[in-house]
Amino acid sequence: MASTEWPIDEAPGEDVRAAIPADFRLGSGERLEATEVVGRLHGAERGPLVVVAGGISSGRFAARWWSWAVRAGGPVDLNRVRVLAFDFLPGRDEAGVTLTTQDQARLLAVLLDAIGEPTIDAFVGASYGGCVGLAFAELFPESIGELVAVSAAHRSHPAATAWRGVQRRLLAFARDCGREAEGIALARELAMTTYRTSEEFALRFNTAAPEAAGGAYPVCDYLIARGGAYADVTSADRWITLSDSLDRHAVAPEAIRCPLTVIGFTSDRLVPFEDSRELADRAPNLRRLIEAPSIFGHDAFLKERDLVGRALHDALSSLPAFNAREIAA
Protein backbone atom coordinates (compact mmCIF):
# COMPACT_ATOMS: atom_id res chain seq x y z
CA MET A 1 0.00 0.00 0.00
CA ALA A 2 0.98 3.67 -0.16
CA SER A 3 3.89 4.75 2.01
CA THR A 4 3.77 7.92 4.06
CA GLU A 5 6.99 9.07 2.39
CA TRP A 6 5.29 9.40 -1.00
CA PRO A 7 4.03 12.80 -2.20
CA ILE A 8 0.62 13.84 -0.92
CA ASP A 9 -0.91 13.51 -4.40
CA GLU A 10 0.16 9.87 -4.69
CA ALA A 11 -2.95 7.66 -4.85
CA PRO A 12 -3.00 4.47 -2.78
CA GLY A 13 -1.91 1.45 -4.75
CA GLU A 14 -0.65 -2.09 -4.50
CA ASP A 15 2.41 -3.59 -6.15
CA VAL A 16 1.98 -6.71 -8.28
CA ARG A 17 4.78 -8.95 -9.50
CA ALA A 18 5.24 -11.63 -12.10
CA ALA A 19 8.10 -14.08 -12.53
CA ILE A 20 9.76 -13.83 -15.93
CA PRO A 21 9.72 -17.32 -17.47
CA ALA A 22 13.11 -19.04 -17.52
CA ASP A 23 12.92 -19.41 -21.30
CA PHE A 24 12.05 -15.74 -21.94
CA ARG A 25 14.36 -14.22 -24.52
CA LEU A 26 14.47 -10.73 -25.91
CA GLY A 27 14.11 -10.29 -29.64
CA SER A 28 17.89 -10.01 -29.75
CA GLY A 29 18.19 -13.47 -28.17
CA GLU A 30 19.60 -11.99 -24.97
CA ARG A 31 18.39 -12.68 -21.44
CA LEU A 32 17.43 -10.10 -18.86
CA GLU A 33 19.14 -10.11 -15.50
CA ALA A 34 15.79 -9.36 -13.86
CA THR A 35 13.69 -12.29 -12.69
CA GLU A 36 10.37 -10.47 -12.41
CA VAL A 37 8.20 -7.73 -13.87
CA VAL A 38 6.91 -5.25 -11.30
CA GLY A 39 3.69 -3.28 -11.69
CA ARG A 40 1.32 -1.30 -9.54
CA LEU A 41 -2.48 -1.32 -9.43
CA HIS A 42 -4.44 1.78 -8.47
CA GLY A 43 -8.09 2.70 -8.43
CA ALA A 44 -11.53 1.13 -8.49
CA GLU A 45 -11.53 -2.49 -7.40
CA ARG A 46 -13.96 -3.61 -10.11
CA GLY A 47 -13.44 -0.97 -12.75
CA PRO A 48 -12.22 -1.43 -16.33
CA LEU A 49 -8.49 -2.11 -16.51
CA VAL A 50 -6.40 0.68 -18.07
CA VAL A 51 -2.65 0.35 -18.57
CA VAL A 52 -0.82 3.68 -18.25
CA ALA A 53 2.77 4.05 -19.45
CA GLY A 54 4.98 7.11 -19.93
CA GLY A 55 8.50 8.08 -20.85
CA ILE A 56 11.58 5.99 -20.13
CA SER A 57 11.96 7.55 -16.69
CA SER A 58 8.34 6.99 -15.61
CA GLY A 59 7.62 3.50 -14.23
CA ARG A 60 4.89 1.99 -12.10
CA PHE A 61 4.04 5.04 -9.99
CA ALA A 62 1.72 6.59 -12.58
CA ALA A 63 -0.21 8.48 -9.90
CA ARG A 64 3.07 10.22 -9.08
CA TRP A 65 4.66 11.09 -12.42
CA TRP A 66 1.25 11.87 -14.03
CA SER A 67 -0.53 12.89 -10.84
CA TRP A 68 -2.83 15.45 -12.49
CA ALA A 69 -4.14 12.82 -14.93
CA VAL A 70 -4.17 9.60 -12.88
CA ARG A 71 -6.22 10.52 -9.81
CA ALA A 72 -9.67 10.27 -8.34
CA GLY A 73 -11.94 12.43 -10.49
CA GLY A 74 -9.17 13.03 -13.00
CA PRO A 75 -8.99 12.31 -16.73
CA VAL A 76 -7.96 8.74 -15.84
CA ASP A 77 -10.48 8.55 -13.02
CA LEU A 78 -9.40 6.22 -10.22
CA ASN A 79 -12.97 6.27 -8.91
CA ARG A 80 -14.04 4.57 -12.11
CA VAL A 81 -11.15 2.56 -13.55
CA ARG A 82 -8.31 0.38 -12.35
CA VAL A 83 -4.91 1.55 -13.50
CA LEU A 84 -1.97 -0.77 -14.04
CA ALA A 85 1.44 0.82 -14.55
CA PHE A 86 4.72 -1.09 -14.69
CA ASP A 87 8.46 -0.60 -14.51
CA PHE A 88 10.27 -0.77 -17.82
CA LEU A 89 13.20 -3.14 -17.93
CA PRO A 90 16.15 -3.23 -17.58
CA GLY A 91 16.38 -1.86 -14.06
CA ARG A 92 18.81 0.80 -12.91
CA ASP A 93 21.47 -1.65 -11.75
CA GLU A 94 21.19 -4.16 -14.60
CA ALA A 95 23.55 -4.54 -17.52
CA GLY A 96 22.57 -3.03 -20.83
CA VAL A 97 20.88 -5.22 -23.44
CA THR A 98 19.39 -4.80 -26.91
CA LEU A 99 15.68 -4.46 -26.29
CA THR A 100 12.64 -3.41 -28.33
CA THR A 101 9.23 -1.95 -27.56
CA GLN A 102 7.85 -5.37 -28.55
CA ASP A 103 9.96 -6.89 -25.76
CA GLN A 104 8.43 -4.47 -23.26
CA ALA A 105 4.96 -5.39 -24.56
CA ARG A 106 5.71 -9.09 -24.08
CA LEU A 107 6.87 -8.40 -20.52
CA LEU A 108 3.58 -6.58 -19.88
CA ALA A 109 1.75 -9.65 -21.18
CA VAL A 110 3.65 -11.76 -18.62
CA LEU A 111 2.44 -9.43 -15.87
CA LEU A 112 -1.15 -9.45 -17.12
CA ASP A 113 -1.17 -13.24 -17.21
CA ALA A 114 0.15 -13.39 -13.64
CA ILE A 115 -2.62 -11.16 -12.29
CA GLY A 116 -5.31 -13.03 -14.20
CA GLU A 117 -6.12 -10.30 -16.73
CA PRO A 118 -5.83 -11.75 -20.23
CA THR A 119 -7.21 -8.56 -21.79
CA ILE A 120 -7.10 -4.86 -20.98
CA ASP A 121 -9.89 -2.39 -21.64
CA ALA A 122 -7.54 0.42 -22.65
CA PHE A 123 -3.89 1.37 -22.92
CA VAL A 124 -2.91 5.01 -22.45
CA GLY A 125 0.69 5.54 -23.50
CA ALA A 126 2.74 8.72 -23.79
CA SER A 127 6.19 9.06 -25.38
CA TYR A 128 8.01 5.72 -24.95
CA GLY A 129 4.91 4.33 -23.25
CA GLY A 130 2.89 5.16 -26.34
CA CYS A 131 5.38 3.21 -28.45
CA VAL A 132 5.01 0.24 -26.10
CA GLY A 133 1.23 0.55 -26.37
CA LEU A 134 1.43 0.43 -30.17
CA ALA A 135 3.70 -2.62 -29.98
CA PHE A 136 1.29 -4.32 -27.57
CA ALA A 137 -1.66 -3.65 -29.90
CA GLU A 138 0.32 -5.07 -32.83
CA LEU A 139 1.40 -8.23 -30.95
CA PHE A 140 -1.79 -8.87 -28.99
CA PRO A 141 -4.68 -7.50 -31.05
CA GLU A 142 -7.29 -9.60 -29.21
CA SER A 143 -6.09 -8.44 -25.79
CA ILE A 144 -6.74 -4.69 -25.99
CA GLY A 145 -9.90 -2.61 -26.18
CA GLU A 146 -8.80 0.99 -26.79
CA LEU A 147 -5.41 2.60 -27.40
CA VAL A 148 -4.45 6.22 -26.81
CA ALA A 149 -1.01 7.20 -28.17
CA VAL A 150 0.21 10.61 -26.98
CA SER A 151 3.42 12.08 -28.41
CA ALA A 152 4.22 8.69 -29.93
CA ALA A 153 4.19 7.30 -33.45
CA HIS A 154 4.83 4.07 -35.32
CA ARG A 155 8.51 4.77 -35.95
CA SER A 156 11.46 6.79 -34.71
CA HIS A 157 12.26 9.88 -36.71
CA PRO A 158 15.87 10.10 -37.99
CA ALA A 159 16.34 13.52 -36.40
CA ALA A 160 15.36 12.13 -33.00
CA THR A 161 17.74 9.22 -33.54
CA ALA A 162 20.51 11.72 -34.29
CA TRP A 163 20.01 13.53 -30.97
CA ARG A 164 19.70 10.33 -28.98
CA GLY A 165 22.74 8.86 -30.72
CA VAL A 166 24.87 11.75 -29.45
CA GLN A 167 23.49 11.17 -25.95
CA ARG A 168 24.34 7.46 -26.09
CA ARG A 169 27.92 8.12 -27.19
CA LEU A 170 28.30 10.70 -24.45
CA LEU A 171 26.96 8.21 -21.87
CA ALA A 172 29.27 5.44 -23.04
CA PHE A 173 32.31 7.77 -23.10
CA ALA A 174 31.67 9.01 -19.55
CA ARG A 175 31.02 5.49 -18.27
CA ASP A 176 34.23 4.18 -19.79
CA CYS A 177 36.17 7.12 -18.33
CA GLY A 178 34.87 6.44 -14.83
CA ARG A 179 32.74 9.60 -14.77
CA GLU A 180 29.32 8.05 -15.29
CA ALA A 181 27.30 10.42 -13.09
CA GLU A 182 28.70 13.46 -14.90
CA GLY A 183 27.92 11.85 -18.26
CA ILE A 184 24.33 11.14 -17.23
CA ALA A 185 23.90 14.73 -16.10
CA LEU A 186 25.29 16.10 -19.38
CA ALA A 187 23.18 13.72 -21.47
CA ARG A 188 20.10 14.84 -19.55
CA GLU A 189 20.98 18.47 -20.22
CA LEU A 190 21.16 17.72 -23.93
CA ALA A 191 17.91 15.75 -23.78
CA MET A 192 16.08 18.66 -22.14
CA THR A 193 16.89 20.86 -25.15
CA THR A 194 15.03 18.36 -27.34
CA TYR A 195 12.04 17.92 -25.03
CA ARG A 196 11.19 21.64 -24.94
CA THR A 197 11.02 24.40 -27.56
CA SER A 198 13.15 27.40 -28.42
CA GLU A 199 10.05 29.59 -27.88
CA GLU A 200 9.75 28.43 -24.26
CA PHE A 201 13.44 29.04 -23.64
CA ALA A 202 13.13 32.55 -25.12
CA LEU A 203 10.28 33.37 -22.75
CA ARG A 204 11.89 31.89 -19.64
CA PHE A 205 15.53 32.90 -19.87
CA ASN A 206 17.39 36.12 -20.60
CA THR A 207 20.67 36.24 -22.46
CA ALA A 208 22.78 37.83 -19.73
CA ALA A 209 26.37 36.70 -20.28
CA PRO A 210 28.58 35.29 -17.50
CA GLU A 211 31.68 37.22 -16.43
CA ALA A 212 34.09 34.97 -18.32
CA ALA A 213 34.01 32.50 -21.17
CA GLY A 214 32.98 29.04 -19.98
CA GLY A 215 30.62 30.36 -17.32
CA ALA A 216 26.97 29.40 -17.20
CA TYR A 217 24.28 31.47 -18.89
CA PRO A 218 20.83 31.57 -17.22
CA VAL A 219 19.51 28.78 -19.44
CA CYS A 220 22.59 26.72 -18.60
CA ASP A 221 21.87 27.05 -14.88
CA TYR A 222 18.45 25.50 -15.52
CA LEU A 223 19.88 22.65 -17.58
CA ILE A 224 22.66 21.96 -15.07
CA ALA A 225 20.08 21.68 -12.29
CA ARG A 226 17.95 19.30 -14.33
CA GLY A 227 20.95 17.19 -15.26
CA GLY A 228 22.21 16.96 -11.71
CA ALA A 229 18.81 15.85 -10.45
CA TYR A 230 18.78 12.99 -12.97
CA ALA A 231 22.17 11.49 -12.18
CA ASP A 232 20.79 9.30 -9.39
CA VAL A 233 17.72 8.16 -11.36
CA THR A 234 19.31 5.90 -13.94
CA SER A 235 22.58 4.30 -15.05
CA ALA A 236 24.40 4.85 -18.31
CA ASP A 237 23.72 1.26 -19.44
CA ARG A 238 19.99 1.48 -18.69
CA TRP A 239 19.65 4.80 -20.49
CA ILE A 240 21.60 3.52 -23.50
CA THR A 241 19.33 0.46 -23.69
CA LEU A 242 16.04 2.40 -23.47
CA SER A 243 17.23 5.18 -25.77
CA ASP A 244 18.26 2.58 -28.34
CA SER A 245 14.91 0.85 -27.84
CA LEU A 246 13.17 4.04 -28.91
CA ASP A 247 15.23 4.17 -32.08
CA ARG A 248 14.50 0.52 -32.89
CA HIS A 249 10.78 1.14 -32.45
CA ALA A 250 8.74 0.16 -35.50
CA VAL A 251 5.19 -1.10 -35.87
CA ALA A 252 2.89 -1.40 -38.85
CA PRO A 253 0.01 1.06 -38.38
CA GLU A 254 -2.20 -1.29 -40.40
CA ALA A 255 -1.76 -3.90 -37.64
CA ILE A 256 -3.30 -1.62 -34.98
CA ARG A 257 -6.83 -2.98 -35.19
CA CYS A 258 -8.27 -1.63 -31.93
CA PRO A 259 -9.89 1.83 -31.78
CA LEU A 260 -7.01 4.30 -31.77
CA THR A 261 -6.76 7.88 -30.52
CA VAL A 262 -3.63 9.77 -31.61
CA ILE A 263 -2.61 13.00 -29.88
CA GLY A 264 0.30 14.96 -31.35
CA PHE A 265 1.79 18.44 -31.03
CA THR A 266 3.02 20.59 -33.87
CA SER A 267 6.02 21.78 -31.84
CA ASP A 268 7.25 18.27 -30.98
CA ARG A 269 10.69 17.81 -32.53
CA LEU A 270 11.16 14.23 -31.29
CA VAL A 271 7.85 12.99 -32.69
CA PRO A 272 7.02 15.33 -35.59
CA PHE A 273 3.30 15.72 -36.10
CA GLU A 274 3.66 14.45 -39.67
CA ASP A 275 4.48 11.02 -38.20
CA SER A 276 1.42 11.17 -35.91
CA ARG A 277 -0.70 12.01 -38.93
CA GLU A 278 0.77 9.12 -40.93
CA LEU A 279 0.02 6.73 -38.08
CA ALA A 280 -3.56 7.98 -37.96
CA ASP A 281 -3.99 7.83 -41.74
CA ARG A 282 -2.78 4.24 -41.97
CA ALA A 283 -4.50 2.82 -38.89
CA PRO A 284 -7.64 0.89 -39.88
CA ASN A 285 -9.73 1.84 -36.84
CA LEU A 286 -8.90 5.45 -36.06
CA ARG A 287 -11.18 6.95 -33.46
CA ARG A 288 -9.67 10.42 -33.38
CA LEU A 289 -6.59 12.42 -34.39
CA ILE A 290 -5.86 15.47 -32.25
CA GLU A 291 -3.40 18.08 -33.54
CA ALA A 292 -2.46 20.89 -31.20
CA PRO A 293 0.18 23.60 -30.79
CA SER A 294 2.17 23.81 -27.58
CA ILE A 295 5.07 25.83 -26.32
CA PHE A 296 6.24 22.72 -24.44
CA GLY A 297 7.20 20.56 -27.43
CA HIS A 298 7.55 16.85 -26.65
CA ASP A 299 6.82 17.49 -22.97
CA ALA A 300 3.33 18.73 -23.85
CA PHE A 301 1.88 15.41 -22.70
CA LEU A 302 3.04 16.37 -19.20
CA LYS A 303 2.25 20.08 -19.34
CA GLU A 304 -0.88 20.60 -21.49
CA ARG A 305 -3.28 19.47 -18.80
CA ASP A 306 -6.53 20.84 -20.22
CA LEU A 307 -6.12 19.56 -23.77
CA VAL A 308 -4.64 16.17 -22.88
CA GLY A 309 -7.04 15.77 -19.98
CA ARG A 310 -10.10 16.32 -22.17
CA ALA A 311 -8.78 13.93 -24.78
CA LEU A 312 -8.12 11.20 -22.21
CA HIS A 313 -11.55 11.71 -20.65
CA ASP A 314 -13.25 11.45 -24.05
CA ALA A 315 -11.27 8.36 -25.04
CA LEU A 316 -12.04 6.52 -21.80
CA SER A 317 -15.65 7.66 -21.40
CA SER A 318 -16.91 4.77 -23.54
CA LEU A 319 -15.48 2.14 -21.20
CA PRO A 320 -18.10 0.23 -19.19
CA ALA A 321 -18.79 1.35 -15.63
CA PHE A 322 -17.51 -1.99 -14.35
CA ASN A 323 -15.37 -4.77 -15.70
CA ALA A 324 -17.77 -7.16 -17.42
CA ARG A 325 -15.52 -10.16 -16.79
CA GLU A 326 -15.63 -9.57 -13.03
CA ILE A 327 -19.38 -9.07 -13.00
CA ALA A 328 -19.84 -12.34 -14.90
CA ALA A 329 -17.64 -14.12 -12.39
Backbone hydrogen bonds, N-H to C=O, Kabsch-Sander energy under -0.5 kcal/mol:
donor,donor_aa,acceptor,acceptor_aa,energy
6,W,3,S,-1.7
10,E,7,P,-2.0
11,A,9,D,-0.5
14,E,41,L,-2.2
16,V,39,G,-2.2
18,A,37,V,-2.1
20,I,35,T,-2.6
24,F,21,P,-2.0
26,L,30,E,-2.8
28,S,98,T,-0.6
29,G,26,L,-2.2
37,V,18,A,-2.8
39,G,16,V,-3.2
40,R,85,A,-2.6
41,L,14,E,-2.8
42,H,83,V,-2.5
43,G,12,P,-0.6
44,A,78,L,-0.8
44,A,81,V,-1.5
47,G,44,A,-0.7
50,V,48,P,-0.6
50,V,82,R,-3.0
51,V,122,A,-2.5
52,V,84,L,-2.0
53,A,124,V,-2.2
58,S,55,G,-2.2
62,A,60,R,-1.5
64,R,61,F,-1.8
65,W,61,F,-2.1
66,W,62,A,-2.0
67,S,64,R,-1.1
69,A,66,W,-1.5
70,V,66,W,-2.8
71,R,69,A,-1.1
71,R,76,V,-1.0
74,G,71,R,-2.2
76,V,69,A,-2.7
77,D,75,P,-0.8
78,L,71,R,-1.3
78,L,76,V,-0.6
80,R,77,D,-1.8
81,V,77,D,-2.6
82,R,48,P,-3.1
83,V,42,H,-2.5
84,L,50,V,-2.4
85,A,40,R,-2.0
85,A,83,V,-0.5
87,D,38,V,-2.7
94,E,91,G,-1.5
99,L,97,V,-0.7
104,Q,100,T,-1.7
105,A,101,T,-2.1
106,R,102,Q,-2.3
107,L,103,D,-2.1
108,L,104,Q,-2.1
109,A,105,A,-2.0
110,V,106,R,-1.6
111,L,107,L,-1.8
112,L,108,L,-2.7
113,D,109,A,-2.3
114,A,110,V,-1.8
115,I,111,L,-1.6
116,G,113,D,-1.1
117,E,112,L,-2.9
120,I,143,S,-2.7
121,D,49,L,-1.7
122,A,49,L,-1.5
123,F,146,E,-1.8
124,V,51,V,-3.4
125,G,123,F,-0.6
125,G,148,V,-2.8
126,A,53,A,-2.3
127,S,150,V,-2.5
129,G,54,G,-0.9
129,G,126,A,-1.7
130,G,127,S,-0.6
131,C,127,S,-1.6
132,V,128,Y,-2.3
133,G,129,G,-2.3
134,L,130,G,-2.2
135,A,131,C,-2.2
136,F,132,V,-2.6
137,A,133,G,-2.4
138,E,134,L,-1.9
139,L,135,A,-2.4
140,F,136,F,-3.1
143,S,140,F,-1.9
144,I,141,P,-0.6
145,G,120,I,-1.4
146,E,121,D,-1.3
147,L,259,P,-2.1
148,V,123,F,-2.8
149,A,147,L,-0.5
149,A,261,T,-2.9
150,V,125,G,-2.9
150,V,148,V,-0.6
151,S,263,I,-2.7
156,S,249,H,-0.8
157,H,270,L,-0.6
161,T,157,H,-2.2
162,A,158,P,-2.0
163,W,159,A,-1.9
164,R,160,A,-2.6
165,G,161,T,-2.6
166,V,162,A,-1.7
167,Q,163,W,-1.8
168,R,164,R,-2.6
169,R,165,G,-2.1
170,L,166,V,-2.2
171,L,167,Q,-2.6
172,A,168,R,-2.6
173,F,169,R,-2.3
174,A,170,L,-2.5
175,R,171,L,-2.5
176,D,172,A,-2.5
177,C,173,F,-1.3
178,G,175,R,-1.4
179,R,174,A,-3.0
183,G,179,R,-2.0
184,I,180,E,-2.7
185,A,181,A,-2.2
186,L,182,E,-2.3
187,A,183,G,-2.7
188,R,184,I,-2.4
189,E,185,A,-2.0
190,L,186,L,-2.3
191,A,187,A,-2.5
192,M,188,R,-2.5
193,T,189,E,-1.1
193,T,190,L,-0.6
194,T,190,L,-0.6
194,T,191,A,-1.6
195,Y,191,A,-1.5
196,R,192,M,-1.6
197,T,295,I,-0.7
201,F,197,T,-1.9
202,A,198,S,-2.3
203,L,199,E,-1.7
204,R,200,E,-2.1
205,F,201,F,-2.3
215,G,212,A,-1.9
220,C,217,Y,-0.5
221,D,217,Y,-2.0
222,Y,218,P,-1.5
223,L,219,V,-2.1
224,I,220,C,-3.1
225,A,221,D,-2.0
226,R,222,Y,-2.2
227,G,223,L,-2.7
228,G,224,I,-2.5
229,A,225,A,-1.8
230,Y,226,R,-0.7
230,Y,227,G,-0.8
231,A,227,G,-0.8
231,A,228,G,-0.6
233,V,230,Y,-1.7
234,T,230,Y,-0.9
239,W,235,S,-2.4
240,I,236,A,-2.6
241,T,237,D,-2.4
242,L,238,R,-2.5
243,S,239,W,-2.8
244,D,240,I,-2.4
245,S,241,T,-2.1
246,L,242,L,-1.7
247,D,243,S,-1.4
248,R,244,D,-1.5
249,H,245,S,-0.7
249,H,246,L,-0.7
251,V,154,H,-2.1
255,A,252,A,-2.4
256,I,253,P,-1.7
257,R,255,A,-1.4
260,L,285,N,-1.9
261,T,147,L,-2.6
262,V,288,R,-2.7
263,I,149,A,-2.6
264,G,290,I,-2.7
266,T,292,A,-2.2
268,D,265,F,-1.7
269,R,267,S,-0.6
275,D,272,P,-1.6
276,S,272,P,-1.2
277,R,273,F,-2.8
278,E,274,E,-2.1
279,L,275,D,-2.4
280,A,276,S,-2.3
281,D,277,R,-2.9
282,R,278,E,-2.1
283,A,279,L,-1.6
285,N,256,I,-0.6
286,L,283,A,-0.7
287,R,260,L,-3.4
288,R,260,L,-1.5
290,I,262,V,-3.1
291,E,289,L,-0.5
292,A,264,G,-1.5
297,G,294,S,-0.8
298,H,195,Y,-1.0
299,D,195,Y,-1.6
299,D,296,F,-1.5
300,A,297,G,-1.7
301,F,298,H,-1.0
302,L,299,D,-1.7
303,K,299,D,-1.5
304,E,300,A,-2.9
305,R,303,K,-1.9
308,V,304,E,-2.3
309,G,305,R,-2.2
310,R,306,D,-2.4
311,A,307,L,-2.1
312,L,308,V,-2.6
313,H,309,G,-2.5
314,D,310,R,-2.7
315,A,311,A,-2.4
316,L,312,L,-2.2
317,S,313,H,-1.2
319,L,316,L,-1.6
323,N,46,R,-2.9
324,A,322,F,-0.6
326,E,323,N,-0.5
327,I,323,N,-2.0
328,A,324,A,-2.3
329,A,325,R,-1.5
